[in-house]
Amino acid sequence: MIRAAAIYTAAAVFEIAGCFSLWLWLREGRSGWWILPGTVSLLIFAALLTLSNASLAGRAYAAYGGVYICASLAWLWLVEGVRPDRWDALGALVCLAGAAIILFGPRAA
């Protein structure tokens, strides 16, 4: 479980950073050079998800979604300077619970 959390957390950081670099370029008018680190970051993100112990890609991606939501709220707070409210926190907890059910729920053989 700790390994899965570490993989998904690292993947979320790389995905959000990659997407944010494109946000800066397209929405904030920054240099097109922002595409390069964004592309590398998104490639690392995709490679990290392949390290998940989920048996199927779709299940790995679904479980990752809950972690991504939490990481996005952390990014909102740490990078963009907006503190998530209690509804953000509640929604994130619900998503993490769903991700845990998807990833660790018992499966029929």
Secondary structure by P-SEA (a helix, b strand, c coil): caaaaaaaaaaaaaaaaaaaaaaaaacccccccaaaaaaaaaaaaaaaaaacccccaaaaaaaaaaaaaaaaaaaacccccccccaaaaaaaaaaaaaaaaaacccccc
